[in-house]
Amino acid sequence: MTDPNTATKNITDNMCDVPLRNRGGTYDTISITMAIMSSSIVVSRVLFKLLVTHGLSPDDYVILFLAVVAAPSVVITHYGTTPNGLGRDIWTLEPQTITDFLFYFFLMAVLYFTQVTLVKLCLLLFYLRIFPGPTVRRLLWGTIIFTSLFGVIFFFVAIFQCSPISFFWEHWDGEHEGSCLNINAIAWANAGISIALDFWMLAIPLAQLKALNLHWKKKIGVGFMFGVGTFVTVMSIVRLQALVEFAKSNNPTWDNFPVSLWSTIEINVGIMCTCMPTLRLMLVRVFPALSAGSRYGKGYYPSGSGQVLSSKARGSQPRSRNNLNSKSKLNDSQPGSSVAFETAKPMGIIRQQTFAVKYDDEEASLVQMRDLDRTGRSAASATSE
């Protein structure tokens, strides 16, 4: 039995020659385009890690799994939701088409809850690699546990929200018996917790910026890299607004369009954001000038004492190698080797400091421990004595 209101609306539109509305093609194109972009970035990230750094970290495995989980969404969109009415008025569809649409919508909801969780876990595992402080690591592990529980709970809630499960896509015609939880409440709860987690996950790395032993210009760059994640949060908020409108809808196939669209954008942008640190390393490899010859940025040079001199200060030093009996030795061998700076003082006192520079995984070396600097200064003082 077809819904009387739907049938009446269909007859009225046909009699009045109302043009058929269809936004399905737009969503299909956006979904495929963004999937190609995000998957290409993931493949580039993994290949770079395997060929250059010769190993994968836990967040790399998570992003690979996320790409595998995200792939069915594109297939379901192209062969399921779009052909069965997404972006069209429900009263223009056949009864079986409506049932099929709700079935594919059910699958997309389960996949979405899983994908959101994996995006967050990937970012958290990356933070765990670059922040060595015990306090922040405890915060990160607590967030990882909470996020995992959040994902598992909503995964099973999405599957078993109706009893029987098939009642989710069959209840619309009023001919089947069953019951469902408040589907809109589930969607709002998931979106609300997800947005709160996004803000929390943004606060953790930004709070650590002050402790980074980096030049202020590089701190701004790192902060910007972390701040790009706010775009994903904005997408979640926009999607939440679309959910509010969808909850009041009597035309789900048409009004589900913005919800589906922003969900797709949110997931794919999230995947791209998790790959940003690796993309930076790839760009530096292709365009070495971006690194300006050192990790301190353009215009800064390591001095003999292991400190950083600006180009202005460097230019003010005597240019003669033999002036003041000073000499410099730089031993910069293959990646992963040590770089030693030796400078002879005018009084004949030799000061030496050795840095262990590892180029294989610069993602994990965003944080330079201040204890290392204190150790270096102590060693230098002992040598001077």
Residue pairs with C-beta under 8 A, 6 or more apart in sequence:
1 173
1 174
1 175
2 95
2 173
3 172
3 173
3 174
5 250
6 90
6 91
7 91
9 89
9 91
10 91
10 92
12 18
13 89
13 91
13 92
20 88
20 89
20 92
21 87
21 88
21 89
21 254
22 87
22 88
23 86
23 87
23 88
23 254
23 257
24 81
24 82
24 83
24 85
24 86
24 87
24 88
25 82
25 87
26 87
27 77
27 82
27 86
27 87
27 257
27 260
27 261
27 264
28 77
28 78
28 82
30 261
30 264
30 265
31 73
31 74
31 77
31 78
31 264
32 74
32 77
32 78
34 264
34 265
34 268
34 269
35 70
35 71
35 73
35 74
35 268
37 268
37 272
38 67
38 70
38 268
38 271
38 272
39 67
39 70
39 71
41 271
41 272
41 275
41 279
42 63
42 64
42 66
42 67
42 271
42 275
44 275
44 278
44 279
44 282
45 60
45 63
45 275
45 278
45 279
46 56
46 60
46 63
46 64
48 278
48 281
48 282
49 55
49 56
49 57
49 60
49 278
50 56
52 281
52 285
52 360
53 360
53 361
54 360
57 125
57 126
57 129
57 361
57 364
58 125
58 128
58 129
59 122
59 123
59 125
59 126
59 129
59 274
62 118
62 121
62 122
62 125
63 118
63 122
63 271
63 274
63 275
65 118
66 115
66 118
66 119
66 122
66 271
67 271
69 111
69 114
69 115
69 118
70 111
70 115
70 267
70 268
70 271
72 107
72 111
73 108
73 111
73 112
73 115
73 264
73 267
76 104
76 107
76 108
76 111
77 86
77 108
77 260
77 264
80 100
80 101
80 103
80 104
80 107
81 101
81 104
81 105
81 108
81 260
84 93
84 97
84 98
84 100
84 101
84 104
85 93
85 97
85 98
85 101
85 253
86 101
86 253
86 256
86 257
86 260
87 253
87 254
87 257
88 253
88 254
89 251
89 253
89 254
90 98
90 251
90 252
90 253
90 254
91 251
93 101
93 253
95 173
98 172
98 173
98 253
99 169
99 170
99 172
99 173
100 169
101 169
101 253
102 168
102 169
102 170
102 172
102 252
103 168
103 169
105 169
105 256
106 158
106 168
106 169
108 260
108 263
109 158
109 187
110 155
110 158
110 159
112 263
112 267
113 151
113 154
113 155
113 158
113 190
114 151
114 155
115 267
116 151
116 190
116 194
116 266
116 267
116 270
117 147
117 148
117 150
117 151
117 154
117 155
118 151
119 232
119 267
119 270
119 271
119 274
120 147
120 194
120 197
120 198
120 201
121 144
121 147
121 148
121 151
122 274
123 201
123 229
123 273
123 274
124 140
124 143
124 144
124 147
124 201
125 144
126 274
126 277
126 363
127 136
127 140
127 201
127 204
127 205
128 137
128 140
128 141
128 144
129 363
129 364
130 363
130 364
130 365
130 366
130 367
131 137
131 140
131 204
131 205
131 208
131 367
132 367
132 369
133 208
133 211
136 204
136 207
136 208
139 204
140 204
143 197
143 200
143 201
143 204
146 197
147 197
150 193
150 194
150 197
154 186
154 190
157 181
157 186
158 186
159 165
161 168
161 180
161 181
161 183
161 186
162 168
162 171
162 178
162 179
162 180
162 181
163 178
163 179
163 180
164 178
166 176
166 178
167 176
167 177
167 178
167 179
167 180
168 180
170 176
170 178
171 178
171 180
184 243
184 246
184 247
187 243
187 247
188 240
188 243
188 244
188 247
191 236
191 239
191 240
191 243
192 240
194 236
195 233
195 236
195 237
195 240
198 229
198 230
198 232
198 233
198 236
199 233
201 229
202 226
202 227
202 229
202 230
202 233
205 226
206 223
206 226
206 227
208 367
209 219
209 222
209 223
209 226
211 367
211 370
212 219
212 222
212 366
212 367
212 368
213 367
213 368
213 369
213 370
213 373
214 222
214 366
214 368
215 296
215 297
215 300
215 308
217 297
218 295
218 296
218 297
222 366
225 276
225 277
225 280
228 273
228 276
229 273
231 269
231 273
232 266
232 269
232 270
232 273
235 262
235 265
235 266
235 269
236 266
238 262
239 259
239 262
239 263
239 266
242 258
242 259
242 262
243 259
245 255
245 258
246 252
246 255
246 256
246 258
246 259
249 255
249 256
277 363
277 366
278 363
281 362
281 363
283 290
284 290
284 291
292 298
292 299
292 300
294 300
294 301
294 302
295 362
296 302
296 308
299 310
299 311
300 308
300 309
300 310
300 311
301 308
301 309
301 311
301 314
302 308
302 309
302 341
303 309
303 341
303 343
304 328
304 341
304 342
304 343
304 351
304 353
305 341
305 343
305 351
305 353
305 380
306 341
306 353
306 355
306 373
306 376
306 380
318 324
318 326
321 327
321 328
324 346
325 344
325 346
325 348
326 343
326 344
326 345
326 346
327 342
327 343
327 344
328 341
328 342
328 343
329 340
329 341
329 342
330 339
330 340
330 341
331 337
331 338
331 339
331 340
332 339
335 358
335 359
335 360
336 358
336 359
336 360
337 357
338 354
338 355
338 356
338 357
339 354
339 355
339 357
340 352
340 353
340 354
340 355
341 352
341 353
341 355
342 350
342 351
342 352
343 350
343 351
344 350
345 351
349 384
350 383
351 380
351 383
351 384
352 380
352 383
353 376
353 379
353 380
354 376
355 376
358 365
